[in-house]
Amino acid sequence: MVAPYFGDFNDNVVRNPKVHVEVDDARHFLTTTKQKFDAITSDPFDPWVKGRPTSTPASSGKLAKRHLNPAGW
């Protein structure tokens, strides 16, 4: 993980006990958990890369929305 290299630029956010970083395919993770979150972010994928995810941004957004807390974004 590259987090240690960017701590000076992001106030070491990954060391904050309130923050949880999950390194996984977003669709896979969200379909295998019942957890709710305050925020969900995901790196975009390059549609021309071989082996790219099969989910569309719209379907991924709907899946993420189901895992957000009421005030989540």
mmJSON file of the N, C-alpha and C atoms, coordinates in Angstrom:
{"data_MODEL":{"atom_site":{
"group_PDB":["ATOM","ATOM","ATOM","ATOM","ATOM","ATOM","ATOM","ATOM","ATOM","ATOM","ATOM","ATOM","ATOM","ATOM","ATOM","ATOM","ATOM","ATOM","ATOM","ATOM","ATOM","ATOM","ATOM","ATOM","ATOM","ATOM","ATOM","ATOM","ATOM","ATOM","ATOM","ATOM","ATOM","ATOM","ATOM","ATOM","ATOM","ATOM","ATOM","ATOM","ATOM","ATOM","ATOM","ATOM","ATOM","ATOM","ATOM","ATOM","ATOM","ATOM","ATOM","ATOM","ATOM","ATOM","ATOM","ATOM","ATOM","ATOM","ATOM","ATOM","ATOM","ATOM","ATOM","ATOM","ATOM","ATOM","ATOM","ATOM","ATOM","ATOM","ATOM","ATOM","ATOM","ATOM","ATOM","ATOM","ATOM","ATOM","ATOM","ATOM","ATOM","ATOM","ATOM","ATOM","ATOM","ATOM","ATOM","ATOM","ATOM","ATOM","ATOM","ATOM","ATOM","ATOM","ATOM","ATOM","ATOM","ATOM","ATOM","ATOM","ATOM","ATOM","ATOM","ATOM","ATOM","ATOM","ATOM","ATOM","ATOM","ATOM","ATOM","ATOM","ATOM","ATOM","ATOM","ATOM","ATOM","ATOM","ATOM","ATOM","ATOM","ATOM","ATOM","ATOM","ATOM","ATOM","ATOM","ATOM","ATOM","ATOM","ATOM","ATOM","ATOM","ATOM","ATOM","ATOM","ATOM","ATOM","ATOM","ATOM","ATOM","ATOM","ATOM","ATOM","ATOM","ATOM","ATOM","ATOM","ATOM","ATOM","ATOM","ATOM","ATOM","ATOM","ATOM","ATOM","ATOM","ATOM","ATOM","ATOM","ATOM","ATOM","ATOM","ATOM","ATOM","ATOM","ATOM","ATOM","ATOM","ATOM","ATOM","ATOM","ATOM","ATOM","ATOM","ATOM","ATOM","ATOM","ATOM","ATOM","ATOM","ATOM","ATOM","ATOM","ATOM","ATOM","ATOM","ATOM","ATOM","ATOM","ATOM","ATOM","ATOM","ATOM","ATOM","ATOM","ATOM","ATOM","ATOM","ATOM","ATOM","ATOM","ATOM","ATOM","ATOM","ATOM","ATOM","ATOM","ATOM","ATOM","ATOM","ATOM","ATOM","ATOM","ATOM","ATOM","ATOM","ATOM","ATOM"],
"id":[1,2,3,4,5,6,7,8,9,10,11,12,13,14,15,16,17,18,19,20,21,22,23,24,25,26,27,28,29,30,31,32,33,34,35,36,37,38,39,40,41,42,43,44,45,46,47,48,49,50,51,52,53,54,55,56,57,58,59,60,61,62,63,64,65,66,67,68,69,70,71,72,73,74,75,76,77,78,79,80,81,82,83,84,85,86,87,88,89,90,91,92,93,94,95,96,97,98,99,100,101,102,103,104,105,106,107,108,109,110,111,112,113,114,115,116,117,118,119,120,121,122,123,124,125,126,127,128,129,130,131,132,133,134,135,136,137,138,139,140,141,142,143,144,145,146,147,148,149,150,151,152,153,154,155,156,157,158,159,160,161,162,163,164,165,166,167,168,169,170,171,172,173,174,175,176,177,178,179,180,181,182,183,184,185,186,187,188,189,190,191,192,193,194,195,196,197,198,199,200,201,202,203,204,205,206,207,208,209,210,211,212,213,214,215,216,217,218,219],
"type_symbol":["N","C","C","N","C","C","N","C","C","N","C","C","N","C","C","N","C","C","N","C","C","N","C","C","N","C","C","N","C","C","N","C","C","N","C","C","N","C","C","N","C","C","N","C","C","N","C","C","N","C","C","N","C","C","N","C","C","N","C","C","N","C","C","N","C","C","N","C","C","N","C","C","N","C","C","N","C","C","N","C","C","N","C","C","N","C","C","N","C","C","N","C","C","N","C","C","N","C","C","N","C","C","N","C","C","N","C","C","N","C","C","N","C","C","N","C","C","N","C","C","N","C","C","N","C","C","N","C","C","N","C","C","N","C","C","N","C","C","N","C","C","N","C","C","N","C","C","N","C","C","N","C","C","N","C","C","N","C","C","N","C","C","N","C","C","N","C","C","N","C","C","N","C","C","N","C","C","N","C","C","N","C","C","N","C","C","N","C","C","N","C","C","N","C","C","N","C","C","N","C","C","N","C","C","N","C","C","N","C","C","N","C","C","N","C","C","N","C","C"],
"label_atom_id":["N","CA","C","N","CA","C","N","CA","C","N","CA","C","N","CA","C","N","CA","C","N","CA","C","N","CA","C","N","CA","C","N","CA","C","N","CA","C","N","CA","C","N","CA","C","N","CA","C","N","CA","C","N","CA","C","N","CA","C","N","CA","C","N","CA","C","N","CA","C","N","CA","C","N","CA","C","N","CA","C","N","CA","C","N","CA","C","N","CA","C","N","CA","C","N","CA","C","N","CA","C","N","CA","C","N","CA","C","N","CA","C","N","CA","C","N","CA","C","N","CA","C","N","CA","C","N","CA","C","N","CA","C","N","CA","C","N","CA","C","N","CA","C","N","CA","C","N","CA","C","N","CA","C","N","CA","C","N","CA","C","N","CA","C","N","CA","C","N","CA","C","N","CA","C","N","CA","C","N","CA","C","N","CA","C","N","CA","C","N","CA","C","N","CA","C","N","CA","C","N","CA","C","N","CA","C","N","CA","C","N","CA","C","N","CA","C","N","CA","C","N","CA","C","N","CA","C","N","CA","C","N","CA","C","N","CA","C","N","CA","C","N","CA","C","N","CA","C","N","CA","C","N","CA","C"],
"label_alt_id":[null,null,null,null,null,null,null,null,null,null,null,null,null,null,null,null,null,null,null,null,null,null,null,null,null,null,null,null,null,null,null,null,null,null,null,null,null,null,null,null,null,null,null,null,null,null,null,null,null,null,null,null,null,null,null,null,null,null,null,null,null,null,null,null,null,null,null,null,null,null,null,null,null,null,null,null,null,null,null,null,null,null,null,null,null,null,null,null,null,null,null,null,null,null,null,null,null,null,null,null,null,null,null,null,null,null,null,null,null,null,null,null,null,null,null,null,null,null,null,null,null,null,null,null,null,null,null,null,null,null,null,null,null,null,null,null,null,null,null,null,null,null,null,null,null,null,null,null,null,null,null,null,null,null,null,null,null,null,null,null,null,null,null,null,null,null,null,null,null,null,null,null,null,null,null,null,null,null,null,null,null,null,null,null,null,null,null,null,null,null,null,null,null,null,null,null,null,null,null,null,null,null,null,null,null,null,null,null,null,null,null,null,null,null,null,null,null,null,null],
"label_comp_id":["MET","MET","MET","VAL","VAL","VAL","ALA","ALA","ALA","PRO","PRO","PRO","TYR","TYR","TYR","PHE","PHE","PHE","GLY","GLY","GLY","ASP","ASP","ASP","PHE","PHE","PHE","ASN","ASN","ASN","ASP","ASP","ASP","ASN","ASN","ASN","VAL","VAL","VAL","VAL","VAL","VAL","ARG","ARG","ARG","ASN","ASN","ASN","PRO","PRO","PRO","LYS","LYS","LYS","VAL","VAL","VAL","HIS","HIS","HIS","VAL","VAL","VAL","GLU","GLU","GLU","VAL","VAL","VAL","ASP","ASP","ASP","ASP","ASP","ASP","ALA","ALA","ALA","ARG","ARG","ARG","HIS","HIS","HIS","PHE","PHE","PHE","LEU","LEU","LEU","THR","THR","THR","THR","THR","THR","THR","THR","THR","LYS","LYS","LYS","GLN","GLN","GLN","LYS","LYS","LYS","PHE","PHE","PHE","ASP","ASP","ASP","ALA","ALA","ALA","ILE","ILE","ILE","THR","THR","THR","SER","SER","SER","ASP","ASP","ASP","PRO","PRO","PRO","PHE","PHE","PHE","ASP","ASP","ASP","PRO","PRO","PRO","TRP","TRP","TRP","VAL","VAL","VAL","LYS","LYS","LYS","GLY","GLY","GLY","ARG","ARG","ARG","PRO","PRO","PRO","THR","THR","THR","SER","SER","SER","THR","THR","THR","PRO","PRO","PRO","ALA","ALA","ALA","SER","SER","SER","SER","SER","SER","GLY","GLY","GLY","LYS","LYS","LYS","LEU","LEU","LEU","ALA","ALA","ALA","LYS","LYS","LYS","ARG","ARG","ARG","HIS","HIS","HIS","LEU","LEU","LEU","ASN","ASN","ASN","PRO","PRO","PRO","ALA","ALA","ALA","GLY","GLY","GLY","TRP","TRP","TRP"],
"label_asym_id":["A","A","A","A","A","A","A","A","A","A","A","A","A","A","A","A","A","A","A","A","A","A","A","A","A","A","A","A","A","A","A","A","A","A","A","A","A","A","A","A","A","A","A","A","A","A","A","A","A","A","A","A","A","A","A","A","A","A","A","A","A","A","A","A","A","A","A","A","A","A","A","A","A","A","A","A","A","A","A","A","A","A","A","A","A","A","A","A","A","A","A","A","A","A","A","A","A","A","A","A","A","A","A","A","A","A","A","A","A","A","A","A","A","A","A","A","A","A","A","A","A","A","A","A","A","A","A","A","A","A","A","A","A","A","A","A","A","A","A","A","A","A","A","A","A","A","A","A","A","A","A","A","A","A","A","A","A","A","A","A","A","A","A","A","A","A","A","A","A","A","A","A","A","A","A","A","A","A","A","A","A","A","A","A","A","A","A","A","A","A","A","A","A","A","A","A","A","A","A","A","A","A","A","A","A","A","A","A","A","A","A","A","A","A","A","A","A","A","A"],
"label_entity_id":["1","1","1","1","1","1","1","1","1","1","1","1","1","1","1","1","1","1","1","1","1","1","1","1","1","1","1","1","1","1","1","1","1","1","1","1","1","1","1","1","1","1","1","1","1","1","1","1","1","1","1","1","1","1","1","1","1","1","1","1","1","1","1","1","1","1","1","1","1","1","1","1","1","1","1","1","1","1","1","1","1","1","1","1","1","1","1","1","1","1","1","1","1","1","1","1","1","1","1","1","1","1","1","1","1","1","1","1","1","1","1","1","1","1","1","1","1","1","1","1","1","1","1","1","1","1","1","1","1","1","1","1","1","1","1","1","1","1","1","1","1","1","1","1","1","1","1","1","1","1","1","1","1","1","1","1","1","1","1","1","1","1","1","1","1","1","1","1","1","1","1","1","1","1","1","1","1","1","1","1","1","1","1","1","1","1","1","1","1","1","1","1","1","1","1","1","1","1","1","1","1","1","1","1","1","1","1","1","1","1","1","1","1","1","1","1","1","1","1"],
"label_seq_id":[1,1,1,2,2,2,3,3,3,4,4,4,5,5,5,6,6,6,7,7,7,8,8,8,9,9,9,10,10,10,11,11,11,12,12,12,13,13,13,14,14,14,15,15,15,16,16,16,17,17,17,18,18,18,19,19,19,20,20,20,21,21,21,22,22,22,23,23,23,24,24,24,25,25,25,26,26,26,27,27,27,28,28,28,29,29,29,30,30,30,31,31,31,32,32,32,33,33,33,34,34,34,35,35,35,36,36,36,37,37,37,38,38,38,39,39,39,40,40,40,41,41,41,42,42,42,43,43,43,44,44,44,45,45,45,46,46,46,47,47,47,48,48,48,49,49,49,50,50,50,51,51,51,52,52,52,53,53,53,54,54,54,55,55,55,56,56,56,57,57,57,58,58,58,59,59,59,60,60,60,61,61,61,62,62,62,63,63,63,64,64,64,65,65,65,66,66,66,67,67,67,68,68,68,69,69,69,70,70,70,71,71,71,72,72,72,73,73,73],
"pdbx_PDB_ins_code":[null,null,null,null,null,null,null,null,null,null,null,null,null,null,null,null,null,null,null,null,null,null,null,null,null,null,null,null,null,null,null,null,null,null,null,null,null,null,null,null,null,null,null,null,null,null,null,null,null,null,null,null,null,null,null,null,null,null,null,null,null,null,null,null,null,null,null,null,null,null,null,null,null,null,null,null,null,null,null,null,null,null,null,null,null,null,null,null,null,null,null,null,null,null,null,null,null,null,null,null,null,null,null,null,null,null,null,null,null,null,null,null,null,null,null,null,null,null,null,null,null,null,null,null,null,null,null,null,null,null,null,null,null,null,null,null,null,null,null,null,null,null,null,null,null,null,null,null,null,null,null,null,null,null,null,null,null,null,null,null,null,null,null,null,null,null,null,null,null,null,null,null,null,null,null,null,null,null,null,null,null,null,null,null,null,null,null,null,null,null,null,null,null,null,null,null,null,null,null,null,null,null,null,null,null,null,null,null,null,null,null,null,null,null,null,null,null,null,null],
"Cartn_x":[0.848,0.0,0.893,0.488,1.298,0.969,0.056,-0.379,0.763,1.794,2.87,3.559,3.526,4.213,3.444,2.158,1.351,0.863,1.304,0.863,1.092,2.193,2.473,1.477,0.835,-0.072,-1.547,-1.886,-3.291,-3.519,-2.634,-2.75,-2.814,-2.147,-2.115,-3.516,-4.41,-5.811,-5.983,-5.165,-5.344,-4.943,-4.28,-3.948,-5.025,-6.011,-7.121,-7.959,-8.234,-9.0,-10.443,-10.918,-12.271,-12.292,-11.121,-11.012,-10.678,-11.364,-11.069,-10.872,-9.735,-9.45,-9.498,-10.317,-10.447,-9.885,-8.881,-8.301,-8.877,-9.834,-10.557,-11.327,-11.84,-12.76,-14.027,-14.448,-15.575,-16.846,-17.154,-18.379,-18.317,-17.187,-17.043,-17.208,-16.528,-16.601,-18.034,-18.708,-20.053,-21.082,-20.849,-21.795,-21.551,-20.435,-20.126,-20.156,-20.676,-20.752,-22.143,-22.5,-23.75,-23.476,-22.195,-21.802,-22.389,-22.541,-22.953,-21.781,-21.663,-20.526,-20.98,-20.143,-20.394,-19.975,-18.979,-18.493,-17.934,-18.152,-17.594,-16.942,-15.681,-14.985,-14.391,-14.152,-13.572,-12.761,-11.639,-10.864,-11.59,-11.651,-12.277,-11.428,-12.053,-11.315,-11.19,-10.184,-9.973,-10.745,-11.765,-12.59,-11.841,-10.629,-9.879,-8.907,-8.816,-7.888,-8.507,-7.755,-8.221,-8.521,-9.634,-10.003,-10.711,-11.195,-11.867,-13.16,-13.658,-14.901,-16.065,-17.03,-18.17,-19.311,-19.264,-20.354,-20.229,-21.36,-21.368,-21.336,-20.927,-20.93,-22.31,-23.371,-24.721,-25.069,-24.789,-25.116,-24.234,-22.982,-22.099,-22.587,-23.086,-23.609,-24.812,-25.692,-26.872,-26.46,-25.492,-24.996,-24.354,-23.536,-22.893,-23.933,-24.947,-25.98,-26.665,-26.855,-27.489,-26.61,-25.326,-24.401,-24.005,-24.7,-24.411,-25.304,-24.732,-25.534,-26.456,-27.525,-28.482,-27.846,-26.829,-26.191,-24.928,-24.732,-23.503,-23.466,-22.261,-22.075,-21.081],
"Cartn_y":[-1.172,0.0,1.234,2.26,3.466,4.534,4.283,5.275,5.955,5.244,5.911,7.018,6.915,7.89,9.201,9.215,10.409,11.017,10.507,10.986,12.467,12.991,14.417,15.285,14.71,15.482,15.306,14.254,14.006,13.853,14.444,14.389,12.966,12.04,10.632,10.066,10.347,9.961,8.463,7.619,6.177,5.72,6.576,6.24,6.702,7.411,7.868,6.647,6.424,5.237,5.22,6.366,6.413,6.002,5.838,5.549,4.079,3.47,2.092,2.081,1.613,1.513,0.04,-0.28,-1.648,-1.694,-2.525,-2.668,-3.944,-3.752,-4.882,-4.333,-5.192,-4.787,-4.281,-3.052,-2.44,-3.274,-3.744,-4.533,-5.817,-6.49,-7.73,-7.463,-6.454,-6.161,-5.83,-4.978,-4.555,-5.68,-6.618,-7.733,-8.795,-8.684,-9.691,-9.139,-7.922,-7.342,-6.776,-6.704,-6.067,-4.743,-4.358,-3.139,-1.903,-0.838,0.476,1.426,2.43,3.335,4.78,5.683,7.114,7.62,6.997,7.397,6.169,6.119,5.05,5.721,5.442,5.953,4.779,4.995,3.941,4.579,3.987,4.47,4.065,4.981,4.612,3.586,2.825,1.834,2.325,1.839,2.163,1.137,1.566,0.601,-0.165,0.254,-0.429,-1.46,-1.565,-2.503,-3.893,-4.874,-6.254,-6.687,-7.389,-7.879,-6.841,-5.777,-4.723,-5.261,-4.578,-5.022,-4.997,-5.86,-5.923,-5.031,-4.498,-3.647,-2.26,-1.636,-0.287,0.713,1.943,2.949,3.119,3.042,3.207,2.069,0.839,-0.286,-0.278,0.144,0.243,1.323,2.419,3.497,3.059,2.298,1.791,0.834,-0.002,-0.944,-0.181,0.808,1.601,2.334,2.881,3.635,2.767,1.502,0.594,0.374,0.66,0.456,1.749,2.832,4.099,4.314,4.898,5.352,6.465,6.784,7.795,9.131,9.571,10.842,10.626,9.427,9.11,9.712,9.719,10.217,9.367],
"Cartn_z":[0.0,0.0,0.0,-0.716,-0.858,0.176,1.084,2.068,2.819,3.243,3.979,3.175,1.87,1.03,0.886,1.203,1.015,2.323,3.455,4.755,4.972,4.458,4.62,3.85,2.845,1.997,2.376,3.129,3.464,4.97,5.762,7.232,7.768,7.089,7.507,7.746,6.828,6.996,7.252,6.668,6.864,8.256,9.017,10.403,11.378,10.875,11.699,12.078,13.363,13.761,13.219,12.748,12.169,10.7,10.115,8.685,8.474,7.518,7.128,5.619,5.181,3.756,3.382,2.416,1.929,0.521,0.297,-1.03,-1.631,-2.509,-3.109,-4.301,-5.115,-6.158,-5.461,-5.75,-5.038,-5.156,-6.354,-6.547,-5.724,-5.773,-5.014,-3.522,-3.007,-1.586,-1.165,-1.919,-1.53,-1.652,-2.543,-2.648,-1.587,-0.864,0.154,1.577,1.748,3.085,3.344,4.595,4.999,5.705,5.759,6.448,5.776,6.577,6.086,6.297,5.452,5.481,5.384,5.885,5.754,4.381,3.805,2.477,1.77,0.474,-0.357,-1.556,-1.775,-2.952,-3.709,-4.964,-5.778,-6.892,-7.225,-8.358,-9.641,-10.604,-11.879,-12.609,-13.443,-14.22,-15.658,-16.324,-17.728,-18.555,-19.314,-20.056,-21.131,-21.465,-22.516,-21.959,-20.64,-20.03,-19.999,-20.439,-20.436,-19.002,-18.809,-17.49,-16.636,-17.262,-16.503,-15.882,-14.853,-14.214,-15.194,-14.971,-15.882,-15.436,-14.233,-13.771,-14.393,-14.604,-15.146,-14.004,-14.268,-13.192,-12.555,-13.356,-12.805,-11.853,-12.242,-11.361,-10.124,-10.273,-9.114,-8.16,-8.71,-7.876,-7.071,-7.678,-6.962,-5.854,-6.133,-5.133,-3.973,-4.28,-3.232,-2.394,-3.023,-2.299,-1.247,-1.526,-0.562,0.675,0.578,1.683,2.387,2.081,2.734,3.952,4.978,6.121,5.633,6.346,5.887,5.488,6.181,5.831,5.0,4.509,3.762,2.384,1.822,0.451,-0.289],
"occupancy":[1.0,1.0,1.0,1.0,1.0,1.0,1.0,1.0,1.0,1.0,1.0,1.0,1.0,1.0,1.0,1.0,1.0,1.0,1.0,1.0,1.0,1.0,1.0,1.0,1.0,1.0,1.0,1.0,1.0,1.0,1.0,1.0,1.0,1.0,1.0,1.0,1.0,1.0,1.0,1.0,1.0,1.0,1.0,1.0,1.0,1.0,1.0,1.0,1.0,1.0,1.0,1.0,1.0,1.0,1.0,1.0,1.0,1.0,1.0,1.0,1.0,1.0,1.0,1.0,1.0,1.0,1.0,1.0,1.0,1.0,1.0,1.0,1.0,1.0,1.0,1.0,1.0,1.0,1.0,1.0,1.0,1.0,1.0,1.0,1.0,1.0,1.0,1.0,1.0,1.0,1.0,1.0,1.0,1.0,1.0,1.0,1.0,1.0,1.0,1.0,1.0,1.0,1.0,1.0,1.0,1.0,1.0,1.0,1.0,1.0,1.0,1.0,1.0,1.0,1.0,1.0,1.0,1.0,1.0,1.0,1.0,1.0,1.0,1.0,1.0,1.0,1.0,1.0,1.0,1.0,1.0,1.0,1.0,1.0,1.0,1.0,1.0,1.0,1.0,1.0,1.0,1.0,1.0,1.0,1.0,1.0,1.0,1.0,1.0,1.0,1.0,1.0,1.0,1.0,1.0,1.0,1.0,1.0,1.0,1.0,1.0,1.0,1.0,1.0,1.0,1.0,1.0,1.0,1.0,1.0,1.0,1.0,1.0,1.0,1.0,1.0,1.0,1.0,1.0,1.0,1.0,1.0,1.0,1.0,1.0,1.0,1.0,1.0,1.0,1.0,1.0,1.0,1.0,1.0,1.0,1.0,1.0,1.0,1.0,1.0,1.0,1.0,1.0,1.0,1.0,1.0,1.0,1.0,1.0,1.0,1.0,1.0,1.0,1.0,1.0,1.0,1.0,1.0,1.0],
"B_iso_or_equiv":[0.0,0.0,0.0,0.0,0.0,0.0,0.0,0.0,0.0,0.0,0.0,0.0,0.0,0.0,0.0,0.0,0.0,0.0,0.0,0.0,0.0,0.0,0.0,0.0,0.0,0.0,0.0,0.0,0.0,0.0,0.0,0.0,0.0,0.0,0.0,0.0,0.0,0.0,0.0,0.0,0.0,0.0,0.0,0.0,0.0,0.0,0.0,0.0,0.0,0.0,0.0,0.0,0.0,0.0,0.0,0.0,0.0,0.0,0.0,0.0,0.0,0.0,0.0,0.0,0.0,0.0,0.0,0.0,0.0,0.0,0.0,0.0,0.0,0.0,0.0,0.0,0.0,0.0,0.0,0.0,0.0,0.0,0.0,0.0,0.0,0.0,0.0,0.0,0.0,0.0,0.0,0.0,0.0,0.0,0.0,0.0,0.0,0.0,0.0,0.0,0.0,0.0,0.0,0.0,0.0,0.0,0.0,0.0,0.0,0.0,0.0,0.0,0.0,0.0,0.0,0.0,0.0,0.0,0.0,0.0,0.0,0.0,0.0,0.0,0.0,0.0,0.0,0.0,0.0,0.0,0.0,0.0,0.0,0.0,0.0,0.0,0.0,0.0,0.0,0.0,0.0,0.0,0.0,0.0,0.0,0.0,0.0,0.0,0.0,0.0,0.0,0.0,0.0,0.0,0.0,0.0,0.0,0.0,0.0,0.0,0.0,0.0,0.0,0.0,0.0,0.0,0.0,0.0,0.0,0.0,0.0,0.0,0.0,0.0,0.0,0.0,0.0,0.0,0.0,0.0,0.0,0.0,0.0,0.0,0.0,0.0,0.0,0.0,0.0,0.0,0.0,0.0,0.0,0.0,0.0,0.0,0.0,0.0,0.0,0.0,0.0,0.0,0.0,0.0,0.0,0.0,0.0,0.0,0.0,0.0,0.0,0.0,0.0,0.0,0.0,0.0,0.0,0.0,0.0],
"pdbx_formal_charge":[null,null,null,null,null,null,null,null,null,null,null,null,null,null,null,null,null,null,null,null,null,null,null,null,null,null,null,null,null,null,null,null,null,null,null,null,null,null,null,null,null,null,null,null,null,null,null,null,null,null,null,null,null,null,null,null,null,null,null,null,null,null,null,null,null,null,null,null,null,null,null,null,null,null,null,null,null,null,null,null,null,null,null,null,null,null,null,null,null,null,null,null,null,null,null,null,null,null,null,null,null,null,null,null,null,null,null,null,null,null,null,null,null,null,null,null,null,null,null,null,null,null,null,null,null,null,null,null,null,null,null,null,null,null,null,null,null,null,null,null,null,null,null,null,null,null,null,null,null,null,null,null,null,null,null,null,null,null,null,null,null,null,null,null,null,null,null,null,null,null,null,null,null,null,null,null,null,null,null,null,null,null,null,null,null,null,null,null,null,null,null,null,null,null,null,null,null,null,null,null,null,null,null,null,null,null,null,null,null,null,null,null,null,null,null,null,null,null,null],
"auth_seq_id":[1,1,1,2,2,2,3,3,3,4,4,4,5,5,5,6,6,6,7,7,7,8,8,8,9,9,9,10,10,10,11,11,11,12,12,12,13,13,13,14,14,14,15,15,15,16,16,16,17,17,17,18,18,18,19,19,19,20,20,20,21,21,21,22,22,22,23,23,23,24,24,24,25,25,25,26,26,26,27,27,27,28,28,28,29,29,29,30,30,30,31,31,31,32,32,32,33,33,33,34,34,34,35,35,35,36,36,36,37,37,37,38,38,38,39,39,39,40,40,40,41,41,41,42,42,42,43,43,43,44,44,44,45,45,45,46,46,46,47,47,47,48,48,48,49,49,49,50,50,50,51,51,51,52,52,52,53,53,53,54,54,54,55,55,55,56,56,56,57,57,57,58,58,58,59,59,59,60,60,60,61,61,61,62,62,62,63,63,63,64,64,64,65,65,65,66,66,66,67,67,67,68,68,68,69,69,69,70,70,70,71,71,71,72,72,72,73,73,73],
"auth_comp_id":["MET","MET","MET","VAL","VAL","VAL","ALA","ALA","ALA","PRO","PRO","PRO","TYR","TYR","TYR","PHE","PHE","PHE","GLY","GLY","GLY","ASP","ASP","ASP","PHE","PHE","PHE","ASN","ASN","ASN","ASP","ASP","ASP","ASN","ASN","ASN","VAL","VAL","VAL","VAL","VAL","VAL","ARG","ARG","ARG","ASN","ASN","ASN","PRO","PRO","PRO","LYS","LYS","LYS","VAL","VAL","VAL","HIS","HIS","HIS","VAL","VAL","VAL","GLU","GLU","GLU","VAL","VAL","VAL","ASP","ASP","ASP","ASP","ASP","ASP","ALA","ALA","ALA","ARG","ARG","ARG","HIS","HIS","HIS","PHE","PHE","PHE","LEU","LEU","LEU","THR","THR","THR","THR","THR","THR","THR","THR","THR","LYS","LYS","LYS","GLN","GLN","GLN","LYS","LYS","LYS","PHE","PHE","PHE","ASP","ASP","ASP","ALA","ALA","ALA","ILE","ILE","ILE","THR","THR","THR","SER","SER","SER","ASP","ASP","ASP","PRO","PRO","PRO","PHE","PHE","PHE","ASP","ASP","ASP","PRO","PRO","PRO","TRP","TRP","TRP","VAL","VAL","VAL","LYS","LYS","LYS","GLY","GLY","GLY","ARG","ARG","ARG","PRO","PRO","PRO","THR","THR","THR","SER","SER","SER","THR","THR","THR","PRO","PRO","PRO","ALA","ALA","ALA","SER","SER","SER","SER","SER","SER","GLY","GLY","GLY","LYS","LYS","LYS","LEU","LEU","LEU","ALA","ALA","ALA","LYS","LYS","LYS","ARG","ARG","ARG","HIS","HIS","HIS","LEU","LEU","LEU","ASN","ASN","ASN","PRO","PRO","PRO","ALA","ALA","ALA","GLY","GLY","GLY","TRP","TRP","TRP"],
"auth_asym_id":["A","A","A","A","A","A","A","A","A","A","A","A","A","A","A","A","A","A","A","A","A","A","A","A","A","A","A","A","A","A","A","A","A","A","A","A","A","A","A","A","A","A","A","A","A","A","A","A","A","A","A","A","A","A","A","A","A","A","A","A","A","A","A","A","A","A","A","A","A","A","A","A","A","A","A","A","A","A","A","A","A","A","A","A","A","A","A","A","A","A","A","A","A","A","A","A","A","A","A","A","A","A","A","A","A","A","A","A","A","A","A","A","A","A","A","A","A","A","A","A","A","A","A","A","A","A","A","A","A","A","A","A","A","A","A","A","A","A","A","A","A","A","A","A","A","A","A","A","A","A","A","A","A","A","A","A","A","A","A","A","A","A","A","A","A","A","A","A","A","A","A","A","A","A","A","A","A","A","A","A","A","A","A","A","A","A","A","A","A","A","A","A","A","A","A","A","A","A","A","A","A","A","A","A","A","A","A","A","A","A","A","A","A","A","A","A","A","A","A"],
"auth_atom_id":["N","CA","C","N","CA","C","N","CA","C","N","CA","C","N","CA","C","N","CA","C","N","CA","C","N","CA","C","N","CA","C","N","CA","C","N","CA","C","N","CA","C","N","CA","C","N","CA","C","N","CA","C","N","CA","C","N","CA","C","N","CA","C","N","CA","C","N","CA","C","N","CA","C","N","CA","C","N","CA","C","N","CA","C","N","CA","C","N","CA","C","N","CA","C","N","CA","C","N","CA","C","N","CA","C","N","CA","C","N","CA","C","N","CA","C","N","CA","C","N","CA","C","N","CA","C","N","CA","C","N","CA","C","N","CA","C","N","CA","C","N","CA","C","N","CA","C","N","CA","C","N","CA","C","N","CA","C","N","CA","C","N","CA","C","N","CA","C","N","CA","C","N","CA","C","N","CA","C","N","CA","C","N","CA","C","N","CA","C","N","CA","C","N","CA","C","N","CA","C","N","CA","C","N","CA","C","N","CA","C","N","CA","C","N","CA","C","N","CA","C","N","CA","C","N","CA","C","N","CA","C","N","CA","C","N","CA","C","N","CA","C","N","CA","C","N","CA","C","N","CA","C","N","CA","C"],
"pdbx_PDB_model_num":[1,1,1,1,1,1,1,1,1,1,1,1,1,1,1,1,1,1,1,1,1,1,1,1,1,1,1,1,1,1,1,1,1,1,1,1,1,1,1,1,1,1,1,1,1,1,1,1,1,1,1,1,1,1,1,1,1,1,1,1,1,1,1,1,1,1,1,1,1,1,1,1,1,1,1,1,1,1,1,1,1,1,1,1,1,1,1,1,1,1,1,1,1,1,1,1,1,1,1,1,1,1,1,1,1,1,1,1,1,1,1,1,1,1,1,1,1,1,1,1,1,1,1,1,1,1,1,1,1,1,1,1,1,1,1,1,1,1,1,1,1,1,1,1,1,1,1,1,1,1,1,1,1,1,1,1,1,1,1,1,1,1,1,1,1,1,1,1,1,1,1,1,1,1,1,1,1,1,1,1,1,1,1,1,1,1,1,1,1,1,1,1,1,1,1,1,1,1,1,1,1,1,1,1,1,1,1,1,1,1,1,1,1,1,1,1,1,1,1]
}}}
